[in-house]
Amino acid sequence: MAKIAFIGLGNMGGGMCANLARAGHEVRAFDLSADAIAKVEKAGAKGASSVAEAVKDVDAVVSMLPAGKHVRGVYLGDDGVSANAPKSAVFLECSTIAVEDARSISADLKALGFDMVDAPVSGGTAAAEGGTLTFMVGGEEQAFERAKPYLEIMGSNIFHAGANGNGQVAKIANNMLLGISMIGTCEAFNLAEKLGLDAQTFFDISSKASGQNWSMTSYCPSPGPVPTSPANNDYKPGFAVAMMLKDMRLAKGAADSAGALTPLGDDALEFYTKLDEDGFGGLDFSSVMKRLKGEI
């Protein structure tokens, strides 16, 4: 049994933390929300009143935070992780943040004698709760091997992408592709329906033809074909427009810094930006379908 600190108990972090606790580890959890702490306590975790309390004498620290500035503050702040955790602890930073932030934070922690991996996730809240997430991990081989047993409790697919920051590279490139493919899938379903082909029939055909993709077969944006998709739950997330927009902006920033051309990524970014600006950031990102139909 290991001692684990978990910091950040939002929609994703709460389920991840609960799975570590259910696996028999001693988990001390911290979040700014007392309700979030209370929820994971029901799964067997112990609440902590501060980051410092959570990380004392732990074997590992797992974090799931909103943005790079929060990650830097939590790990490198005066009363943060590095000031209070033992040098023997391994850090698993599972947030989706800018590549340059992941690389600079891990370098600063390495200079202090700590092992860290960036391990952003794919799979959404259902996978977080079910322990079936995909982790894309950046970090030195030694740090990856130390982190892997904890990742395997929270996920079913663990990929080592290379050096620190490469986990974030894989995540933002993947989610840029997802954001683009969702818009294309919505356009195809909308076109088929406008021309008199019902969604189920189009799904049955295209899911077995060359247009097949994850946005269609696992997360169909048209109500009916995939019962578990947000389209059959009033487009409640799932993965919200605002979260997709965050990832698309990270991809855009990384593409600009690398000099990579991403014209479809730029168009998708504009589309999700407009949805968010119009007040629909809380809907699932597959609500692109409702925009194309003129319903929002």
C-alpha positions in Angstrom: 0.0 0.0 0.0 1.4 3.4 -1.0 0.7 6.8 0.4 -0.6 9.1 -2.3 -1.6 12.8 -2.4 -4.3 13.7 -4.9 -4.7 17.5 -5.7 -7.6 18.7 -7.8 -10.9 16.9 -7.4 -13.0 18.2 -10.3 -15.0 16.2 -12.8 -12.0 14.1 -13.8 -9.9 14.2 -10.7 -12.7 13.0 -8.4 -13.1 9.7 -10.2 -9.4 9.2 -10.5 -8.8 9.8 -6.9 -11.6 7.5 -5.9 -10.1 4.6 -7.9 -6.7 5.0 -6.2 -8.5 4.8 -2.8 -10.6 1.8 -3.8 -7.4 0.0 -4.8 -6.3 0.0 -1.2 -3.9 2.9 -1.2 -3.8 5.5 1.5 -5.0 8.6 -0.4 -5.0 12.1 1.1 -7.0 14.5 -1.1 -7.1 18.2 -1.4 -9.3 20.6 -3.3 -10.6 24.1 -2.8 -14.1 22.6 -2.7 -15.2 21.0 0.5 -17.9 19.2 -1.4 -15.4 17.6 -3.7 -13.3 16.4 -0.8 -16.4 15.0 0.9 -17.3 13.0 -2.2 -13.9 11.2 -2.4 -14.0 10.6 1.3 -17.0 8.3 0.6 -14.7 6.3 -1.7 -12.1 5.9 1.1 -9.8 8.8 0.6 -8.9 11.1 3.5 -9.4 14.9 3.2 -6.5 17.3 3.7 -6.8 20.9 4.7 -3.9 22.1 2.5 -1.4 20.9 -0.2 1.3 20.8 2.5 -0.8 18.4 4.7 -1.7 16.2 1.7 1.9 15.6 0.5 3.6 15.0 3.8 5.5 11.6 3.7 3.8 10.4 0.5 5.2 8.0 -2.1 3.4 9.8 -5.0 1.5 13.0 -5.8 -1.2 13.1 -8.5 -2.7 16.3 -9.7 -5.5 17.3 -12.0 -5.6 21.1 -12.3 -7.2 23.8 -14.6 -4.1 25.4 -16.2 -0.3 25.8 -16.2 -0.3 28.6 -13.7 -2.2 26.5 -11.2 0.3 23.6 -11.7 3.3 25.8 -11.2 1.7 27.3 -8.1 0.8 24.0 -6.6 4.2 22.3 -7.2 6.6 25.2 -6.9 4.8 27.7 -4.6 6.2 28.6 -1.2 3.9 26.2 0.6 3.4 23.8 -2.3 4.3 20.3 -3.2 8.1 20.6 -3.6 8.4 22.5 -0.3 6.7 19.7 1.6 6.9 16.4 -0.2 9.8 14.0 0.4 12.5 13.8 -2.4 11.6 10.1 -2.8 8.1 10.9 -4.1 7.2 10.7 -7.8 4.9 13.4 -9.3 2.1 12.6 -11.8 0.8 15.7 -13.3 -2.4 14.8 -15.2 -3.7 18.2 -16.2 -3.8 19.4 -19.9 -1.4 22.4 -20.0 0.8 24.1 -22.5 3.8 22.0 -23.7 6.3 24.7 -22.6 4.7 24.9 -19.2 5.0 21.1 -18.7 8.7 21.2 -19.8 9.7 24.2 -17.7 7.9 23.0 -14.5 9.4 19.5 -14.8 12.9 21.0 -15.3 12.5 23.2 -12.3 11.4 20.2 -10.2 14.3 18.1 -11.5 16.7 20.8 -10.4 15.2 20.3 -6.9 15.7 16.6 -7.1 12.2 15.4 -7.9 11.0 12.9 -10.6 7.9 14.2 -12.5 5.9 12.9 -15.5 3.2 14.9 -17.4 0.4 12.4 -18.0 -2.7 14.1 -19.5 -5.7 11.9 -20.1 -8.2 11.0 -22.7 -11.6 9.3 -22.1 -13.9 11.7 -20.3 -15.7 11.5 -17.0 -17.1 8.0 -17.5 -13.6 6.6 -18.1 -12.2 8.6 -15.1 -14.9 7.0 -12.9 -14.4 3.5 -14.4 -10.6 3.5 -14.4 -10.4 3.1 -18.1 -8.6 6.4 -19.1 -5.9 6.6 -21.7 -2.7 8.3 -20.4 -0.2 10.0 -22.7 3.0 10.2 -20.6 6.0 12.4 -21.0 9.1 12.0 -18.7 12.3 10.1 -18.2 12.1 6.3 -18.4 12.8 5.9 -14.6 10.0 8.4 -13.7 7.6 6.6 -16.1 8.3 3.2 -14.6 7.7 4.6 -11.1 4.5 6.3 -12.2 3.1 3.4 -14.2 1.6 1.3 -11.3 -0.5 4.3 -10.2 -1.5 5.1 -13.8 -2.6 1.5 -14.4 -5.1 1.8 -11.5 -6.7 4.9 -13.2 -6.4 3.9 -16.8 -6.4 0.9 -19.2 -4.1 2.4 -21.9 -0.7 3.8 -20.8 1.6 5.2 -23.5 5.1 6.6 -22.9 5.5 9.4 -25.4 9.1 10.3 -24.6 10.6 13.2 -22.8 8.9 15.6 -20.4 6.3 17.6 -22.3 5.7 14.9 -24.9 2.6 13.8 -23.1 1.1 17.2 -23.6 2.2 17.1 -27.3 0.3 13.9 -27.8 -2.8 15.2 -25.9 -3.2 18.5 -27.7 -2.5 17.0 -31.1 -5.1 14.2 -30.4 -7.7 16.7 -29.2 -7.2 19.0 -32.1 -7.9 16.1 -34.4 -11.0 15.2 -32.2 -12.3 18.8 -32.4 -11.9 18.8 -36.2 -13.4 15.3 -36.7 -16.4 16.1 -34.5 -17.3 19.1 -36.7 -16.9 17.0 -39.9 -19.0 14.2 -38.4 -21.8 16.7 -37.5 -21.7 18.2 -41.0 -22.0 14.7 -42.5 -25.0 13.7 -40.4 -26.7 17.0 -40.9 -26.2 16.7 -44.7 -27.5 13.2 -44.8 -30.6 14.1 -42.8 -31.3 17.2 -44.9 -31.2 15.0 -48.0 -33.7 12.5 -46.5 -31.4 9.8 -45.0 -32.2 9.2 -41.3 -29.4 9.2 -38.8 -29.6 5.5 -37.9 -29.3 4.4 -41.5 -26.4 6.8 -42.2 -24.7 5.6 -39.1 -25.1 1.9 -40.0 -23.5 2.6 -43.4 -20.8 5.1 -42.6 -19.6 3.4 -39.5 -18.7 0.4 -41.7 -17.3 2.6 -44.5 -14.4 4.9 -45.1 -16.0 7.8 -43.1 -15.8 5.8 -39.8 -14.3 7.6 -36.9 -14.4 7.8 -33.1 -16.7 10.9 -33.1 -19.2 8.8 -35.0 -19.0 5.3 -33.5 -18.3 6.1 -29.9 -19.8 9.6 -29.4 -22.3 10.0 -32.2 -23.5 13.6 -32.3 -26.9 12.8 -33.7 -29.5 11.4 -31.3 -30.3 7.7 -31.6 -27.4 5.6 -32.9 -25.2 5.5 -29.8 -27.4 5.5 -26.7 -24.6 6.6 -24.3 -23.6 9.6 -26.3 -24.4 13.1 -24.9 -26.7 13.6 -28.0 -29.2 11.3 -26.2 -28.9 13.3 -22.9 -29.7 16.9 -24.1 -26.0 17.4 -25.0 -25.0 17.5 -21.3 -21.2 16.9 -21.1 -19.3 14.6 -21.4 -16.6 16.9 -22.6 -17.8 20.5 -22.6 -17.4 23.0 -25.4 -15.3 25.2 -23.0 -12.9 22.3 -22.4 -12.5 21.6 -26.1 -11.9 25.3 -26.6 -9.1 25.2 -24.0 -7.4 22.3 -25.8 -7.9 23.9 -29.2 -6.2 27.1 -27.9 -3.3 25.1 -26.5 -2.9 23.4 -29.9 -3.0 26.7 -31.7 -0.3 28.2 -29.4 1.9 25.1 -29.8 1.4 25.1 -33.6 2.3 28.8 -33.8 5.5 28.3 -31.7 6.5 25.4 -33.8 5.7 26.9 -37.1 3.2 24.1 -37.9 0.4 24.9 -40.3 -3.0 23.8 -38.9 -5.7 25.4 -41.2 -8.5 23.0 -40.2 -7.4 23.4 -36.5 -7.7 27.2 -36.9 -11.2 26.8 -38.4 -12.3 24.5 -35.6 -10.9 26.9 -33.0 -13.0 29.6 -34.5 -16.2 27.4 -34.5 -15.8 26.5 -30.8 -14.9 30.0 -29.8 -18.2 31.3 -31.3 -20.2 28.6 -29.5 -18.6 29.6 -26.2 -19.1 33.3 -26.8 -22.7 32.7 -27.6 -23.2 31.1 -24.2 -23.0 27.4 -25.0 -19.7 26.6 -23.4 -21.4 24.3 -20.9 -22.9 22.0 -23.5 -21.0 18.9 -24.8 -18.8 19.7 -27.7 -20.9 17.4 -29.9 -23.5 20.2 -29.6 -21.9 21.4 -32.8 -24.8 19.4 -34.3 -27.4 21.7 -32.7 -25.6 24.7 -34.1 -25.6 23.3 -37.7 -29.3 22.6 -37.3 -29.9 26.1 -36.2 -31.2 25.1 -32.8 -28.6 27.1 -30.8 
